[in-house]
Amino acid sequence: MVSQSEQVDDFRTVFRHHPAGVVLITATVEDQPVGLILSSLSSLAIDPMAVSFSLAKSTGRPGQILKAESCLVHFLGPDEVDIAREFAARDGRHFTDKQGWTTAPTGEPLLAGAPAVLRIRPVGTVPVGPATLVAAEVVEVTASPEMLAGALPRLFYVDRTFYLRPSGTPESSAPDEG
């Protein structure tokens, strides 16, 4: 019989090798900018537009995001890989002038060069052990023409490494449903 500890290790390994799209979420909490990389963003609904994501804990930067009244979700492209690495690292550099940050009219830190940005407003949370599942209404969508046309490489995270997948046609198509 497989122990609970082995099950947990297997669970981590399975998801470590499952490719995930990544975004950078930012907010201003108690007059301080906060941001972190998420690999759990999902569309939740179209009417109203909503997304969901999870935060692994309720302390540190995730805890600050949980306190935010609104956040910006930045979809990252090839020019933002280094920024993604900095925000994914525990001791990374955040919100430096060199990274190109400004402040959105609504007060959140804005990465002006991001291919797409959603402004969201959390509307509900569900605690699951030390993690929290967040549902958020999408208040505004801003996207570059290249992003809307699917002409930008996509940023993925697999086994603690960021990868760029070129834009264009997929390597293979789905099998026929015959």
Secondary structure, 3 states (H helix, E strand, C coil): CCCHHHHHHHHHHHHHCCCEECEEEEEEECCEEEEEEECCCEEEEECCEEEEEEECCCCHHHHHHHHCCCEEEEECCHHHHHHHHHHHCCCCCCCCHHHCEEECCCCCEEECCCCEEEEEEEEEEEEECCEEEEEEEEEEEEECHHHHCCCCCEEEEECCEEEEECCCCCCCCCCCCC
